[in-house]
């Protein structure tokens, strides 16, 4: 039970705005909201364990001002970066997953009207070529594992045909967007699907996804360019998406010239919780690395690499060591005014919460307390997550159905 967890340290935050009742209500509502992820470019891909844009937006609005730097060291699907850009902040993200970097870059790279028109023309010309009668040159791609079956090979083949046409787009920006549309449609067709759609259904869905994504991109572009928007005071600065670990980030040449982040808002991997950040599950639990084929990226790591340790007891111990190392690096690029905000869950919070907090403390941060931002006897802000489909071992059945928001500053 939540009220059995260790109490939050009663240390009030310093160098930060006071949280009044109205602002506190907005933040709590954003945290506990169960609204569908939508708006801007957030629906470009269903990245595992993504948090709500409402959460990221609320934290950015409450604790930063236009022009400030917002960092997400475990950026995943780029939710934090999209919201930071749309609010006129400098957005920086890192992730060890190339798929994350690809998605985040596409979601935060605006398209011009001319580029949109060019992609639409390309897509309309593409559709007649997505036919099983057509021949393809690609054979035996290692990232096509588990999509060669009787029901999945038609989708694999139309993807081969579509990807062969991507080079017809003149710029890398347009090619990456096209790959992202194919990624979204393929995910909907294959990931966690028992009944695989037909080719005609795939073609129709591709056009629907394209239209919806272009609509979201238009909204994103208007948000960052609108003269009366919240970011009108600051010229738009493209998000910086780095394919790297948070460990050693203080040595990164890309960050040396930038000011310390005002806000670090993130959701790192959860200890002991099984999340497939790099695979799709096809017709049961058959895993495929097909996303890397579609984005023209590379992979070769196991689940434990992306989750900082895996689900075994030994893996969980490694997780806490990796966590301490990562946040030690984050402490080195932070200032006394930096606020670290995390949304975290645990396979067994009874002991993992205290272990996690210990790792963060050893890294150089201390937990801070906003008395107005508490909805639990332990003094913290918790949220329930219904219908979660993750797997945990050595854990109560409902443990991963709760997430907690943790606040820290430099010690």
Secondary structure, 3 states (H helix, E strand, C coil): CHHHCCCCCCCECCCCCCCCHHHHHHHHHHHHCCCCCCCCCHHHCCCCCCCCHHHHHHHHHHHCCCCCEEEECCCCCCHHHHHHHHCCCEEEEEECCHHHHHHHHHHCCCCCHHHHHHHHHHHHHHHCCCCCCCCCCCCCCHHHCCCCCCCCHHHHHHHHHHHHHHCCCCCHHHHHHHHHHHHHHHHHHHCCECCCCCHHHHHHHHHHHHHHHHHHHHHHHHHHHCCCCCCCCCCCCCCEEEECCCCCHHHCCCCCCCCCCCEEEECCCCCCEECCCCCEEECCCEEECHHHHHCCCCCCCCHHHHCCCCCCHHHHHHHHHHHHHHHHHHHHCCCCCCEEEEEECCCCHHHHHHHHHHHHHHCCEEECECCCCCCCCCCCEEEECCCCCCEECCCCCCHHHEEEEEEEEEC
